[in-house]
Amino acid sequence: MHKILLVEDNEMNRDMLSRRLIRKGFEVIIAVDGEQGVAMARSENPELILMDLSLPVLDGWEAIRQLKAQSGTQAIPIIALTAHAMASDKELAFQAGCDDFDTKPVELDRLLGKIQAFLK
C-alpha cells in the first residue's frame, strides 16, 4: 500500500480527497498546515506528497522549498494542489520545487494518473 501525505487546511477538501484516495487503496496521512506537513514528511516517509499551496503557518511554496532542500525528503515527489489556476501560480510552484501541479476542484481520475506515474 502506497503512503501519501496530504497537506490541506480545508477540512471539507481534506475529508473528500482522503476518503477517495483510501477507497483507491492508498494509505493517507494528513497535515493541516505547511509546518506540520514538513515535519510529517520527515517522520512518516511518504512515497508522495499532495501539497496545498495556500496554507497557514507555513505556505505550500515555502514548505516545498524546505522539503526539496533536505536530503531526507528531496526525492519525495510533490504534487501541488491549488485553486489558483493562473499560469504564474503554476510557474511559482515549479520554481519552489514541486514535481507536478493540479488544480482544485480535484478531478480524481486526472490526479490518480499523476500519482500513479510517480509511484511506478
C-alpha positions as CSV (number, residue, x, y, z in Angstrom):
1,M,0.0,0.0,0.0
2,H,1.4,3.4,-1.1
3,K,1.6,6.1,1.6
4,I,0.5,9.6,0.6
5,L,0.9,12.7,2.7
6,L,-2.0,15.1,2.1
7,V,-1.2,18.6,3.3
8,E,-4.5,20.5,3.2
9,D,-6.0,23.1,5.6
10,N,-9.6,23.0,4.3
11,E,-11.5,20.3,6.3
12,M,-14.0,19.6,3.5
13,N,-11.3,19.2,0.8
14,R,-9.2,17.1,3.2
15,D,-12.0,14.8,4.1
16,M,-13.3,14.4,0.5
17,L,-9.9,13.7,-1.1
18,S,-8.5,11.5,1.7
19,R,-11.7,9.3,1.6
20,R,-11.4,9.0,-2.2
21,L,-7.8,8.1,-2.1
22,I,-8.3,5.5,0.7
23,R,-11.0,3.9,-1.4
24,K,-8.5,3.6,-4.2
25,G,-6.1,1.7,-1.9
26,F,-3.8,4.3,-0.7
27,E,-2.7,4.9,2.9
28,V,-3.3,8.6,3.6
29,I,-1.7,10.6,6.3
30,I,-2.8,14.2,6.9
31,A,-1.2,17.5,7.8
32,V,-3.3,20.7,8.3
33,D,-0.6,23.3,7.7
34,G,2.8,23.6,5.9
35,E,4.9,23.3,9.1
36,Q,3.1,20.1,10.1
37,G,3.5,18.9,6.5
38,V,7.3,19.3,6.6
39,A,7.5,17.6,9.9
40,M,5.4,14.7,8.9
41,A,7.3,14.3,5.6
42,R,10.4,13.8,7.7
43,S,8.9,11.5,10.2
44,E,6.5,9.4,8.2
45,N,8.5,8.9,4.9
46,P,5.5,9.1,2.5
47,E,6.0,8.0,-1.1
48,L,4.3,11.1,-2.4
49,I,3.0,14.4,-1.1
50,L,-0.1,16.3,-2.2
51,M,0.6,19.9,-1.1
52,D,-2.0,22.7,-1.0
53,L,-0.3,26.0,-1.7
54,S,-2.4,28.3,0.4
55,L,-1.7,27.0,3.9
56,P,-1.5,28.6,7.3
57,V,1.7,28.8,9.5
58,L,4.0,27.9,6.5
59,D,2.6,28.3,3.0
60,G,2.9,25.5,0.5
61,W,5.5,27.2,-1.6
62,E,7.9,27.5,1.4
63,A,7.1,24.0,2.6
64,I,8.0,22.6,-0.9
65,R,11.3,24.6,-0.8
66,Q,12.2,23.2,2.6
67,L,11.4,19.7,1.6
68,K,13.3,19.8,-1.6
69,A,16.3,21.4,0.2
70,Q,16.7,18.5,2.7
71,S,18.4,15.3,1.7
72,G,15.9,13.1,3.6
73,T,12.9,14.5,1.8
74,Q,14.1,15.9,-1.5
75,A,13.4,12.8,-3.5
76,I,9.7,12.6,-2.5
77,P,7.5,13.6,-5.4
78,I,5.3,16.6,-4.6
79,I,2.2,17.4,-6.5
80,A,1.0,21.0,-5.7
81,L,-2.8,21.3,-5.4
82,T,-4.4,24.7,-5.6
83,A,-7.4,26.7,-6.6
84,H,-5.0,29.3,-8.1
85,A,-5.1,28.2,-11.7
86,M,-3.1,31.1,-13.2
87,A,-0.1,30.2,-15.3
88,S,2.0,32.4,-12.9
89,D,0.9,30.3,-9.9
90,K,1.9,27.1,-11.7
91,E,5.3,28.6,-12.6
92,L,5.9,29.7,-8.9
93,A,5.0,26.2,-7.7
94,F,7.5,24.6,-10.1
95,Q,10.2,27.2,-9.1
96,A,9.6,26.2,-5.5
97,G,10.4,22.6,-6.5
98,C,7.1,20.7,-6.9
99,D,7.2,17.8,-9.4
100,D,3.7,18.3,-10.7
101,F,0.7,20.6,-10.4
102,D,-3.0,20.1,-10.3
103,T,-6.0,22.4,-9.8
104,K,-8.9,22.3,-7.5
105,P,-11.6,21.2,-7.6
106,V,-9.7,18.0,-8.0
107,E,-10.6,15.8,-10.9
108,L,-9.8,12.4,-9.3
109,D,-9.0,10.4,-12.5
110,R,-6.6,13.1,-13.7
111,L,-4.9,13.3,-10.2
112,L,-4.7,9.5,-9.9
113,G,-2.9,9.4,-13.3
114,K,-0.3,11.8,-12.0
115,I,0.0,9.9,-8.7
116,Q,0.4,6.6,-10.4
117,A,3.1,8.0,-12.8
118,F,5.3,8.9,-9.8
119,L,4.7,5.6,-7.9
120,K,5.6,3.2,-10.6
